[in-house]
Amino acid sequence: MWIMTQHGFYSIVASKEQKGFQIRARVQQDIENALEIIDDDELTFIITPQADYRFRVTVSKEQLTRFMNHVVAHIDYPNFKERIHKKSDQKYKDDAYLAVWATMYQLQLDQK
């Protein structure tokens, strides 16, 4: 699952090697934000320079649920793009998020 949040852009998948899930990010700040939200001192992320997502952490279902609950509980804005623009650690992603929005909007228009 891809998820764009005010905390970062993530890919969340079932872990192949371990029981649980991987939260993956392309930007270190995003994975650090996820770890801060999960708030478990025993978790650390790994760096996989050759992989499509450089930063990864394996989490339990309970930890992933804590992360997702936090993300949902902190949706207090009427416009996602405006929120991203106001967050100092995320606003540089404006163009990338707009490109995704535009691509998906075009898909919508193409579905007659």
Secondary structure by P-SEA (a helix, b strand, c coil): cccccccbbbbbbccccccccccccccaaaaaaaaaaaccccbbbbbbccccccbbbbbcaaaaaaaaaaaaaacccccaaaaaaaccccccaaaaaaaaaaaaaaaaaacc
